[in-house]
Amino acid sequence: MRVCLLTDKPDHPLLAAASSVLTEAGHRVTFLDPDAGPGSSVEPIPPDGLADVYLLKAHTPRALALARHAEARGARVVNSAAATELCQDRSRIAAVADAAGLPMPRTRTLNALSEILDGPGWPQDGYPVMVKSRHSRRADLVARVDGPDELRDLVAAWPHEPVVLQEFVANSGWDHKLWVIAGEVFAAVRPAPVGAPPDGARPAPLVRDLPASWTRLALRTGEVFGLDVYGVDVLDRAGAPVVVDINAFPGIRGPEGAPAALAALALRAPRPIASPVLPGPPVLSVPSGPPVPSGVPAYGA
């Protein structure tokens, strides 16, 4: 089988290890950086150059265009271009998750961050509030805002940035990373990007025993968004998981067995994927609860 990895990081540990597994099994593996060629257009793939399957790790416009071109020629793409593009838009993520009943913070969308200064009573639920770029990308905006002064500073720095405002989820300062490859769930706990972890704490190791409810949430997320390789960022609020981000084909590092799982996924027959139906503007709710105690959190039952 011919497998092509669409990425600008061929030396990424997961991709390099999965490539070795496939090559040792006698399959042909190539790497292609969609943004490495001249110009901004995507060159058509010649018939004899079409791979059997493409692993879509790059998420740039050219990568998505190349993935769509490969799909139109009959190649399998993991994840699909449509699912990958959906997961770059946090406003659409919130709307789809809301329609499916996935637990996410309440989310509002602004066409530009400066609009927040014109809205009555923004933020409507008070502080703190999470402000994130609507379109997920490298070096995007993800910030916790604790008051009006911080908000004005953020607006001054990012006035024209399309953003989503999200309810801040009280948590222990630890971010639970759930990575899924073809239905196999891997988990780790790391310091949250906003909100300091306990004093002197170090990143926690990979988690081997995950409650069934958390595993079901991770797998259900993949079904809803049509994903085979993805990450779900979860905060633990009093033992209950709250999804705060979903990433198509994230940079998975560390889990034993992940390269073999990715190699097996590349070789398996495609499964039918239903496109999510986007409802109206996202208004999500998360039940209120007491703050999570400090320290490395224990998973809820």
C-alpha positions as CSV (number, residue, x, y, z in Angstrom):
1,M,0.0,0.0,0.0
2,R,1.1,3.6,-0.7
3,V,0.8,5.9,2.3
4,C,1.5,9.6,2.2
5,L,1.8,11.8,5.3
6,L,0.8,15.4,4.6
7,T,3.0,17.3,7.1
8,D,5.7,19.9,7.5
9,K,7.2,17.9,10.4
10,P,8.3,14.5,9.1
11,D,10.5,14.1,12.1
12,H,7.6,14.3,14.5
13,P,8.1,11.2,16.8
14,L,4.6,9.8,16.2
15,L,4.8,10.2,12.4
16,A,8.4,8.9,12.2
17,A,7.6,5.8,14.3
18,A,4.4,5.0,12.4
19,S,6.3,5.4,9.2
20,S,8.9,2.9,10.4
21,V,6.2,0.4,11.3
22,L,4.6,0.7,7.8
23,T,7.9,0.5,6.0
24,E,9.0,-2.6,7.9
25,A,5.7,-4.2,6.9
26,G,6.5,-3.6,3.3
27,H,4.4,-0.6,2.6
28,R,5.6,2.5,0.7
29,V,5.6,5.7,2.8
30,T,6.2,9.2,1.5
31,F,6.1,12.6,3.2
32,L,4.7,15.7,1.5
33,D,4.7,19.2,2.8
34,P,1.8,20.9,1.1
35,D,3.3,24.4,1.7
36,A,6.8,23.7,0.5
37,G,6.2,24.2,-3.2
38,P,6.3,27.6,-5.0
39,G,3.2,29.8,-5.3
40,S,0.0,29.4,-3.4
41,S,-1.9,26.9,-5.7
42,V,-2.0,23.2,-5.2
43,E,-0.5,21.1,-8.0
44,P,-2.8,18.4,-9.3
45,I,-1.8,14.9,-8.3
46,P,-0.9,12.7,-11.4
47,P,-2.8,9.4,-11.6
48,D,0.4,7.4,-11.0
49,G,1.3,9.5,-8.0
50,L,-1.9,9.1,-6.1
51,A,-1.4,7.3,-2.8
52,D,-3.9,4.9,-1.4
53,V,-4.2,6.8,1.9
54,Y,-3.2,10.3,3.1
55,L,-2.7,11.1,6.7
56,L,-3.6,14.8,7.0
57,K,-1.4,16.2,9.8
58,A,-1.0,19.7,8.2
59,H,-4.0,22.0,8.5
60,T,-3.1,24.9,6.3
61,P,-5.4,26.0,3.4
62,R,-3.0,24.4,0.9
63,A,-3.0,21.1,2.9
64,L,-6.9,21.1,2.9
65,A,-7.0,21.8,-0.8
66,L,-4.6,19.0,-1.5
67,A,-6.6,16.7,0.7
68,R,-9.9,17.6,-1.1
69,H,-8.1,17.0,-4.4
70,A,-7.0,13.5,-3.3
71,E,-10.5,12.7,-2.0
72,A,-12.0,13.7,-5.3
73,R,-9.6,11.3,-7.1
74,G,-10.8,8.5,-4.9
75,A,-8.0,8.4,-2.3
76,R,-8.8,8.0,1.4
77,V,-7.8,10.9,3.7
78,V,-7.4,10.6,7.5
79,N,-8.9,12.8,8.9
80,S,-11.2,14.0,6.0
81,A,-10.7,17.5,4.8
82,A,-14.2,18.5,5.9
83,A,-13.7,17.2,9.5
84,T,-10.3,18.8,9.7
85,E,-11.6,22.2,8.6
86,L,-14.5,21.9,11.0
87,C,-12.1,21.5,13.9
88,Q,-10.3,24.7,13.0
89,D,-13.4,26.8,13.7
90,R,-14.1,27.0,17.5
91,S,-17.5,28.6,16.8
92,R,-18.6,25.6,14.6
93,I,-17.1,23.2,17.1
94,A,-19.3,24.7,19.9
95,A,-22.4,24.6,17.8
96,V,-21.9,20.9,16.7
97,A,-21.0,19.9,20.3
98,D,-24.1,21.6,21.6
99,A,-26.4,19.8,19.1
100,A,-24.8,16.5,20.1
101,G,-25.1,17.1,23.9
102,L,-21.3,17.1,24.5
103,P,-20.3,19.0,27.7
104,M,-18.6,22.2,26.7
105,P,-18.5,25.7,28.2
106,R,-21.1,28.3,27.1
107,T,-19.7,29.9,23.9
108,R,-20.4,33.2,22.1
109,T,-18.9,34.4,18.8
110,L,-17.7,37.8,17.9
111,N,-16.6,38.8,14.4
112,A,-13.9,41.0,15.9
113,L,-12.7,41.2,19.5
114,S,-13.2,45.0,19.5
115,E,-17.0,44.3,19.4
116,I,-16.8,43.3,23.0
117,L,-16.5,46.9,24.0
118,D,-19.8,47.8,22.3
119,G,-21.9,44.9,23.8
120,P,-24.0,45.7,26.8
121,G,-22.6,44.0,29.9
122,W,-19.8,42.1,28.2
123,P,-18.9,39.6,29.4
124,Q,-22.4,38.8,30.4
125,D,-21.5,36.2,32.9
126,G,-18.8,38.2,34.6
127,Y,-15.1,37.4,35.0
128,P,-13.0,35.4,34.5
129,V,-13.7,34.6,30.9
130,M,-11.8,32.7,28.2
131,V,-11.1,34.6,25.0
132,K,-9.9,32.4,22.1
133,S,-9.3,33.0,18.4
134,R,-12.3,31.6,16.5
135,H,-10.0,30.0,13.9
136,S,-7.5,27.6,15.5
137,R,-3.9,27.9,14.2
138,R,-0.4,28.2,15.4
139,A,0.2,31.2,17.7
140,D,-3.5,31.9,18.0
141,L,-5.1,33.8,20.8
142,V,-6.0,31.8,24.0
143,A,-6.2,33.9,27.1
144,R,-8.0,34.1,30.5
145,V,-9.3,37.6,31.2
146,D,-9.9,38.4,34.9
147,G,-11.2,42.0,34.6
148,P,-12.0,45.1,32.5
149,D,-8.4,46.3,32.4
150,E,-7.1,43.0,31.0
151,L,-9.9,42.9,28.5
152,R,-9.1,46.4,27.2
153,D,-5.4,45.5,26.9
154,L,-6.3,42.4,24.9
155,V,-8.6,44.3,22.6
156,A,-5.8,46.8,21.9
157,A,-3.5,44.0,20.9
158,W,-6.1,41.9,18.9
159,P,-8.8,44.4,17.8
160,H,-9.7,42.7,14.5
161,E,-9.4,39.1,15.6
162,P,-12.5,36.9,15.2
163,V,-13.0,35.3,18.6
164,V,-15.1,33.1,20.8
165,L,-15.8,33.9,24.4
166,Q,-16.1,30.9,26.7
167,E,-17.3,30.5,30.2
168,F,-14.3,29.8,32.4
169,V,-14.4,26.4,33.9
170,A,-13.1,26.3,37.5
171,N,-10.6,23.5,37.7
172,S,-7.4,22.3,39.4
173,G,-5.0,23.8,36.9
174,W,-4.4,20.5,35.1
175,D,-5.4,19.8,31.5
176,H,-6.4,16.3,30.7
177,K,-5.3,15.3,27.2
178,L,-7.4,12.5,25.7
179,W,-5.9,11.3,22.4
180,V,-7.8,8.9,20.2
181,I,-6.4,6.9,17.3
182,A,-8.9,4.6,15.6
183,G,-11.0,4.1,18.7
184,E,-8.0,3.5,21.0
185,V,-7.9,6.2,23.8
186,F,-4.6,7.4,25.3
187,A,-4.6,9.9,28.2
188,A,-2.2,12.2,30.0
189,V,-2.4,15.1,32.5
190,R,-0.5,18.3,31.9
191,P,-0.4,21.8,33.4
192,A,-3.3,23.8,31.8
193,P,-2.2,26.6,29.5
194,V,-4.1,29.1,31.5
195,G,-4.4,28.9,35.3
196,A,-1.4,27.9,37.3
197,P,-1.1,24.3,38.5
198,P,-0.3,23.6,42.2
199,D,2.9,25.1,43.5
200,G,5.9,23.0,42.7
201,A,3.8,20.6,40.5
202,R,5.3,18.8,37.6
203,P,3.6,17.4,34.5
204,A,1.8,14.2,35.5
205,P,2.6,11.0,33.6
206,L,0.4,9.3,31.1
207,V,-2.8,7.9,32.6
208,R,-3.4,4.2,32.2
209,D,-6.8,3.8,33.9
210,L,-9.5,6.1,32.5
211,P,-13.1,6.0,33.8
212,A,-15.5,4.5,31.4
213,S,-17.5,7.7,31.2
214,W,-14.4,9.7,30.1
215,T,-13.6,7.1,27.5
216,R,-17.2,7.2,26.2
217,L,-17.0,11.0,26.0
218,A,-13.8,10.8,23.9
219,L,-15.2,8.2,21.5
220,R,-18.5,10.0,21.2
221,T,-16.6,13.2,20.2
222,G,-14.9,11.4,17.4
223,E,-18.3,10.0,16.1
224,V,-19.9,13.5,16.3
225,F,-17.0,15.2,14.4
226,G,-16.2,12.4,12.0
227,L,-12.6,12.0,13.3
228,D,-10.3,9.0,13.4
229,V,-7.2,10.7,14.9
230,Y,-7.9,13.6,17.3
231,G,-7.4,15.1,20.7
232,V,-9.9,16.2,23.3
233,D,-8.8,18.7,25.9
234,V,-10.8,18.1,29.1
235,L,-10.9,19.9,32.4
236,D,-12.1,18.1,35.5
237,R,-14.8,20.0,37.3
238,A,-15.6,18.1,40.6
239,G,-15.0,14.8,38.8
240,A,-17.1,15.6,35.7
241,P,-15.3,16.1,32.4
242,V,-15.8,19.3,30.5
243,V,-14.5,19.5,26.9
244,V,-12.7,22.8,26.2
245,D,-11.1,22.0,22.8
246,I,-11.1,19.5,20.1
247,N,-8.1,19.0,17.7
248,A,-7.9,17.0,14.5
249,F,-4.6,15.1,14.3
250,P,-2.8,16.8,17.2
251,G,0.9,16.4,18.0
252,I,0.6,13.3,20.1
253,R,3.7,12.5,22.1
254,G,4.5,9.8,24.5
255,P,1.8,7.1,24.6
256,E,3.1,3.6,24.1
257,G,1.3,1.9,21.3
258,A,0.3,5.1,19.5
259,P,2.6,4.6,16.4
260,A,1.3,1.0,15.9
261,A,-2.3,2.3,16.2
262,L,-1.7,5.0,13.6
263,A,0.0,2.5,11.2
264,A,-3.0,0.1,11.6
265,L,-5.4,3.0,11.0
266,A,-3.6,3.8,7.7
267,L,-4.1,0.2,6.5
268,R,-7.6,-0.4,7.5
269,A,-10.7,-0.1,5.2
270,P,-12.4,3.3,5.4
271,R,-15.5,3.7,7.6
272,P,-18.5,5.8,6.5
273,I,-18.5,9.2,8.2
274,A,-21.6,11.3,8.4
275,S,-21.0,15.1,8.1
276,P,-22.1,17.0,11.1
277,V,-25.2,19.1,10.7
278,L,-24.5,22.6,11.9
279,P,-27.4,24.1,13.9
280,G,-27.9,27.8,14.9
281,P,-25.6,30.0,16.9
282,P,-23.9,28.1,19.8
283,V,-25.2,28.7,23.3
284,L,-23.8,26.0,25.5
285,S,-24.4,25.4,29.1
286,V,-22.3,23.5,31.7
287,P,-23.8,22.8,35.2
288,S,-22.3,24.9,37.9
289,G,-20.3,23.1,40.5
290,P,-17.9,23.8,43.3
291,P,-14.2,24.5,42.5
292,V,-12.0,21.5,42.1
293,P,-9.5,21.2,44.9
294,S,-5.9,22.0,44.2
295,G,-3.4,19.2,43.4
296,V,-3.2,16.7,40.6
297,P,-6.9,15.7,40.0
298,A,-8.2,12.2,40.3
299,Y,-10.5,11.1,37.5
300,G,-14.1,10.9,38.4
301,A,-15.9,7.6,38.4
